[in-house]
Amino acid sequence: MKILSRPDYEKELARTRDRRMKWWREARFGMFVHYGLYAQARRHEWLQVQENVPPEEYEALAKTFAPKPGCCREWAALAKKAGMRYMVLTTRHHDGFSLWRSEVNPYNAYNACGRDVVREFVEACREFGLKIGFYSSLMDWHHPDGGRAAWDTAARRRFLDYTEALNTELLTNYGKIDILWYDGASPMTTWEGWDSLERNQRLRALQPDIIINNRSGLDEDFSTPEGELAAAGRDWEACMTFNGISWGYVDSAQARPYSCSAQQILQMLSTCAGGGGNLLLNIGPAPDGSVPEEAVEPLTTVGRWLEANGDAVYGRLLRNGSGLNGNAVCRLSRDARFVYLWNLIWPTEGEMGLGGWMEAPKSVSLMDGTPVAFEHRGHRILLSGLPAEAPDKIAGITVIRLEYDHTPAYCYGSYYPQIHHGADPAGENKL
């Protein structure tokens, strides 16, 4: 095949991106799954390096690696119940252990326990109607050339060929795959060092509809802020841990105090949905592949909430480029017809104001269609007659929707001109 120059490659990606990304832009919520040998140590996916574990000691974990039958189906069932639309599995983390039956890498799950976990994962995703993502580490602590590649050109060539062969297996042996999610671009630090331009074009030829993240040194299709909800000026996906400590399994009894509640997950989801991004929320299954106990109830609650409020999350939401703001206790997301106010703290006095809204909405209602009384006063929308308690009994986060047939005019701090760099409304006293 002909390899395009970087400018031509990026033009081709731009030409096809809207079609390839359509489902992803409407999905908004996915499950990340970090599972591998490190789960058996029960403390962190980086323990091999952080604790200087000798290779032979770490490799011994493969002798007892035994995911229970049906564990992948358990992950997918929970993802579906949580309202997630796609999943991304660590097919091979930085420790170099492949979760599939690899002809390229003998250090794999099939040789350890006779299981192709990747195949089971793909089948489970398809059973529950979830899009399929493969996480693929570039870094490899197990391969003999994984470190030498930084300074030995012959080792680099061997290592790059090995890396591409692994990804070729993944994108050839399991049918249609939707996401290639790179991570760990070390020891090389540039796309040139990784031959990412050439490799990614060859991999895309295997899966023409695939989308690829930005962690192989090229921008590709979407950005991936890690551990923060940082909106970007392009398609973005925040990847977040469930316990704020590790991606791999941590003993549930120890992790539970740090784990997300349903309300915390929904706050993250509101920020992502409002900023035109996605939330990829991680679970680290237990050594036998079981879903960590502390994840089940919060994710199930979020799924029930999304059944009632999904319009505020899914679909073709608009980036909030106009600066629309709810108020101090509301966040918002919006589509072409509605602005959705996520009430994180319910106004128990029965009324609430929205400042800076220069145009009246056509209507205001709860998500079930119950009308909400409102009045528009120049730069304010005043809501009244609200119930004393939050109507949402699932997670306590009630969504109020404002109907517009266009983007409403908005001016933050419109009543207080000094907020705008000291300028008055008439523009007579600009600083």
N, C-alpha and C positions, 0 to 999 in steps of 0.2 A: 504494500500500500504506500501511497505517497504521504510523506510526513509534511504537514504544513508548518510554515513559520509561525512564531508566536502571534504576531498581529493577525494573520489569516486564520489561525486556530481560534482566537478569541472572537473574531467576526463570525465564524461558523457557529460557535457556541451561542452567541447573542441571537443569531438568526433562528435557532431552534429552541432557545431557552423557555419562552413562554409556553410552548407546547409541552416540553418535557417537565416543566415545573408546576403545571396547572394543578395536579392532584396534591402536591406538597404544599402549595400556597393555600389550599383549602383545608388541609388536614389539621394543621396547627398544633397537634399534640401527639407525641410519640414516646415509646418506651425504649430506653437504653438498657442493655443487659451486659454487665461485666461478669463473665464466668470463665474460670480456668483453674489451673492447678493451685493458684494462690488462694482460692476459696477454702482449701483444706487447712491452711494455716490460720484462718479466721481473724486476720488482723489488717492486712493491706495488700493491694495488688503490686506494690513496689517493694515488698519485703526482701526479695532476692538481692536487690542492689542496696537498699537502705540499711539492711542488716548484714551485708557482705556474706550472704549464704554461699558456701562452696557449691559449684555446679553439680557435683555428684549428689550432694545432700538435697538440693532442690529437685533434681531429676527423679529422686526416689519417690517424690509425691505422685508421680505417674503410676507407680505400682499399686496405689490405693485409690486412684481416680475412678469413681464409680457412680456417675449420675443415675438417679433412679429412673425407671421407665416412665415415660409420659411427662417428664419435667418441662420440656419445651412447650408442651400443650398447656401446662399449668401457667407458664408465663403468658402465653398468647391469650388464654381465657381471661386472665386478670387484665391484660391490656385492653381487650375488647370491653370488659365490664367497666373499666375506668374511662371509657370514651376515647381512648387513644386510637389513632388511625394507621400507625406504622410502628415497626420495631427495628432496632439496630443491634446486632449481636457482635460481641468481640470474637470474631472467628479465630483470631490469633493476636494475643496481647504481646507486650514487649518481651515477655519471657520466652517467646518463640514456639510455644506449644500450640499446635494447630488443632482445632476442634473438629476437623473433618478427616476423611480417609484420603490422605495426601500421598501421591506417588513421588512428590518432590521433597517432602519433609517427613522423614520417618518418625520424628518426635511428635506424635499425634494421638488423638483420642482413640482412633480405631485400633492402633497398635497397642494402646494401653489397656483398653477394656472392650474392644469390639464394637464400639458405637461411633457412628457418624453424627455427631451432635448438630452439625450444620444442616445436614439433610433433615433431621427431625425438626429443627427450628423452621426451616423453609416449609415443610409440610404443615406444621402447626399454624404458621402465618396464613397460609392459603386456606386452611380450614376455617379460620375466623375472619377472613376477608381483610387481612392487614397487609399493607405494603411492606416490602422486605429490604432491609438494609444490612450490609456487611461492613463492620468495622475491620480495618486492616492496618496493623502496625507496620510502619516502615523500620523503626528501630527493632533490633533483635539481639538480645543478650546471650542467646544460645548458639547462634551460628558463628563458626570460627572467624569469619570475615566481617562480622557485625561491627567490630571496633576498628580493625585494620583498614577498612574501606575508606576511612578519613584521610589516610596518608599513603596507602599502597594502591597504585592504580590497577594492578592485576587483581588484587583482592576486591577492589571496588567493582570491577567488571563482573567478577563472579557473583558478588553479593547483589548487584542490580539485576543480573539475569535470574538469580534465585527469587528475588522479590517479585519480579514480573511473572515468573512461572507459577508462583503461589497464587497470585491474583488471577492469572489466566485460568487455573483450575476452578477457582471460586465462580468466575463469570462464565464458565463453560459447562459445568457439571450439574447445575441446579435450576435450569430454566431461566425465566425472566427474573432479573434482579433490579431493584428500583434505585438503590443508593449504594455508592461506594464511599465509605467514611474513613479517610486516612487519619493517622495519628502518629506522633513520635518521629518527626523528621530529624533524626540524629543517627550517626555522627555528621553526615553532610548537612549543611544548613541552607542550601539554595536549590532552586528547581533545576539548575544546570547540573549540580552535583548529583542529584537524584535521577537525572534524565526524565524528569516528570513530563516534559512536553511530548517526548516520543512515546513513553510508556502509556500515558493516559490516552493518547490517540489510538494506540493499538488496542487498549482495553475497551474504549468506546466502540470500536468496530465490532466487538463481540456483543455489546449491549447498547444499541443505538439510542435507546430511550433513557439510559441511566443518568442520574445526577450525581455530581461529585463535589465534595466539600473543599475547603481552601487550605488543607494542611499538608499538601505535597509541594508547597512553594509557589503554586499558581492560584489565581483567584477562583478559577473554575466557576461553580454555580452558586454557592452560598457560603457565608461566613459562619464561624462557630465560636462565639464567645463562651469561655468555660468558667463556670462558677460565678457568673455575673449576668445580669439581665441588661445587656448593652445593645440597644438598637443601633443598627448600621444603616448606611444609605443605600443598601442593597438587600437582597434576600438574606435573612439571618436566622440562626437557630441557637438558642441558649441551651447548653448541656449542663445539667445540674445533678448533683448527687442527692440521694434521698436523706442521708444523715449528716451531710456537711463535713464528713471526716474522710471517707474512702469511697472508691468506686467498687472495689471487690467486697466480699462478705466480711462483716464484722459481727461477732456474736450478738444475737438479737437482744439479749438481756442488757448488754452494755451499750448497744446503739440506740435503743428505744428512746432514752431521754433526749437525744439529739435529732430524732427523726421528724420528718415533715408531718404536719397535721393537714387535714383536708383544706382548712382555711389558708394555710401557707402555700399549698400547691395552687389554689385558686388565685391567690395574690400574684404568684409568679405567672400564671396563665393570663391574668388580666394585663400584666405589663407586656407580655409577648404579643398577645392579640392586639392590644392598643398600639403597639409599635410596628405592626406588620411583620412580626416574626413568629417562630415556632418555639415550643418548649419540648426538649428531649430530656425526660426525667429518668434517671438511672435507678435500677435495682441491682443488688449484688446477691445472686442466689447462694444458698447454703452449700456446703460441700456435696450434698447429694442432689443438688439442683433445685431444692424446694425454694419457693418464694419466701423471702424473709418475713417473719410474722408481722413486724411493725409496719409493713407496707400495705397489707391487705385491707384493713378497715379504711384508712385514709383514701386509698385509690378507689375503693368501692363507693365511698361517699361522693367523691368527685364525679364518678360516672353517673350516679343518680342525679347530681346537680346538673350535669351537662344534658341529661335527657330533657330537663325542663328549661334550660337556658342556653342550649347549644348554639342558637342563632348569634349569640354575642361572641362566639369563639370560632366556629367553623365558617367555611365559605370564603368568598372574595372580600375580605375585610380591607379597608383602606388605611394606609399609613396616615397618622395624624399630623400631616405636614402643615396644617393650618393653625396648629397650636391650641386646638380646642381643649378646654380643661373643665373637669367636673367641679369639684371644690375640695376642701381639705380632707374629706372623708370618702370621696368617690374617685374611682378610676374609670376610664372609658375606653370603649372600642367602637368601631363604626363600620357600616357598610354603605352602599349607595342610597339606602332609604332611611336607616335608623342610626341614631347615636345611642349606645348602650351605656348607662351609668351603673357601675358596680358599686353598690353601697357597702363598704367595709365596716362602717359604724352606722347603725340605723338611728335616724333622728326621732327619739322617743317623744318629743314634744309635738309631733304631728305636722311639722312644716320644715322646709329646707329651701335654701336659695342657691342659685347658680349665677355667678358674676361674670360679666364680660360678654354675655350672649346678646348680640345686637339685633337678632331676629327671633320672632316667636315661632315655635314649632307648630306643625299642623295638628299634632295631638301628642299627648303624653299618657303612657299606660304602663302597667306591670307586664311581665312577659306572658301572662295568661290572658291578656287583653283587658283586664280590669282598668277602667279609666282613672287617671290621676288628675285632680283639679289643679289648674295652673293659671298664673297671670304673668304677663310680660310687661315690664316697666323699663323700656329704653335699653338698658344694659343688663337687666336682670330677668331671670325666670324664677318665679316664686311658686313652689309646690306646696299644696295645703291638703288638709284632710287625710293625711297619711295615718295608717294604723299605729297604735302605740308600740307594737312589737313588730319586728321584721317579718314580713309575710313568708319569706323563705324559711322553711323548717328543716331543710336538709343540712345546710352548712351555715345558715345565718347570713348569707350574702345575697341580698335581694337586688335584682337588676330592674331598673326603670328605663324605658326606652322613649326617646324623643323622635318624632317622625319629621323628617325634612325631605324635600325633593331635590335638594342641592346642598352644597357645603355652606352652612350658615356663617354669616359674618361674625367675627369674634375679635375682641380686643381685651387682653388680660390687663386688669387694673384700670379699666376705662374710667372709673369714677375718681381715681387717684392719679392725676397726670404726672405727678412727680416720679411714679414708678417707671415711666417711659423716659428715662434719662433727663428728667426735669422739664420735658416739653409740655406745654399746656395744650388743650384740645384745639385751639385756634392756630397753634404753631407760632405764637408770637414771642415766646421766651425760650427758644431752643438753646441748649448749652453747646 
